[in-house]
Amino acid sequence: MPRGTNFLLIRHAEKPDDQNDTGLSVAGQARAMAYVVYFQNFKINSNLLKLDYLFATAHSARSNRPFLTIEPLARQLGLEIINHYENSAEDIEALANYLLTDQTFNDSNILICWHHQQLVRLALALGAQKHTLPADWPEEAFGLLIQICFDKAGNLAESGVIREKLMYTDCAP
């Protein structure tokens, strides 16, 4: 297990009405920009969090929204978005295994932007406690963040859902 590591998981921002459009809607673009300020001021236990790594699902023919959601933040922070994991069960397990076993991620703060249908699965694979998560992530639910924290000994210290209160239209399950 990672030592002193914090995982923050968010769903991608709003999609356009055109189902063939792999980008973000105007509201989604606004959310992506709002995340720049939000994550530069995010605190855990009253301590300002400095993000070290950003992950998003790989671009597919249907969506590039996870990447686009955190791209403005990545530019602002000067971080690369690691996005070679697909939205499949196999890749979710591979990503979780990589993050949980590679000592590179000890004492790191990691933001992951994913598709909402698989977000709970990813959180569970990363060690979140099932009773602290929604059973499923509703299509209309934006403005939620899953936080998973490991202490310096590698024990799960905290897992749960935070209401971001980022946008006026945010709703929660």
N, C-alpha and C positions, 0 to 999 in steps of 0.2 A: 504494500500500500504506500501511497505517496506520503511524505512527511511534510507537514506545514504547508499543505497545498489547498487552495481554494478554487473550486469550479463554480462558474456562473453560467447557467444555460438559459438561452432565450430562443423564442421562436422567431422566424423571419417576419419582417414587416408586411404590411398589407399588400395584397396583389391587385392588379388592375382587373377590370370587368372582362376584358378580352382574354379568354382562356388560352389563347395562343401566344400571349405576351409573357415572356419569362422574367420580366422586370418587376419593378415596384410601382404601385399607384402613387398619386400625388401625396396621399396620406402616408403611404409607406416611405416615400422619400423624406417627408417631414419627420417621421419616427427615426429614420436612419440618422438624420442630422441631430435630432434631439439626444440620441444615444452618445454623441460626442461629449456633450456637457454632462450627461447623466453619469457616464462611467469615469469621467475625470474627477467627479466629486463623490464617487461611491465609497462608502465606509463599511468596514466590518469591525465590530466591537470598538467603535469610535476612531478607528485608524483608517486613514485614507488609503485606498487600495490602488496599487500601480499594476496595471495589467502587463503580463509578460508574454503571453501567447494568445493568439486568436485562431479559432478553428471554425470552419463552415463546411457544409456539405459541398460535394463536387457539383459543378455546373452540369445540368442535364438538359435534354430537349424540352422539358416542361418547366424548369425553374432555375434561375440563378439568384433567387431572392435571398437566401441566407448570406451569400457573399456580398451582395449589394447592400444588405442591411448594415453590415459592419464595416463596409469599405470606407466611409467617411471617417470613422473612428480609427481605422488602421492608418489612414493617411495622416491624421492628426498626431497619432502616437509614434509614427514611423515604424510600425510593425507589419510583418508579412502575415497574410491570411493563409493558413494551411488548409487547403480544400481538396485533398485528393481522396477523401473518404466519401463513398456514396451513401444514399439513404436506405441501404439494405440492412437486414438483420445481421448479416455476416460482417459488413463494414462497421456497424455500430459496435459489435463485440470486439472487432480488431482495434478500433479507436480506443475503446475503454481499456482494453488490455495494454495497449501502448502507453496510455496516460497513467495507468495505475502501477506499471512495472518499471518504466524507464526512469532512472534516478535523476535524469535531466530536469524532470518536472517537480522535484522536491523544492519546497519553499517558493512555489510559483503561484501566480494568480492567472487563471485560464478562463477566457470567455469562449463559449461555444454557441454558435447560432445554427439552428437546425430546423427541420420541418416539424410542425406541431404534432403530426400523427405518430412520430417516433421519439418525441422528446422525453416522455415518461420512461420509455424503454432504455434510452440512453442514460437518463438519471439513475435508474436502478442498476444498470451495468457499471456505473461509476461509484456505486455504494450507497446511494440515497436510501433512506428507510421508506418502504412502501406506504406506510400510514401517514407520511408527511407530504405525499404527492396527490394530485388529483388522479382519479382512476383513468381518465382519458383527458385529452386536451381538446376542448370544444373548438370547432372551426372559428367561431366568433370571438374567442378569448385572446385578447392582446393585453400587454401591460403586466405580464407575470414573468418572474424570474425565479429559476430554481437555483438555490445556493447549497453547495455541498462542501463542507470544510473538514479537513483532516488536521489533527494536532501534530506536534513535533515528533511524537512517537509513532505516527501512522495510524492512529485510531480515529474513527469517525467522530468528530466533535459536534457536528451540526448538519442537519439537512432539512430543507423546507422550501416553501414558496413565499416570495416577497411580492407584494403589489407595488409596481413601479410608480404608479401615479404620474406617468410621463406625459400622456396625452389625455385630452378631455374625453375622448371616445373610448378609453380603455374600459374593459369589463373583465370579470373573473368568473370562474365556475363556482 
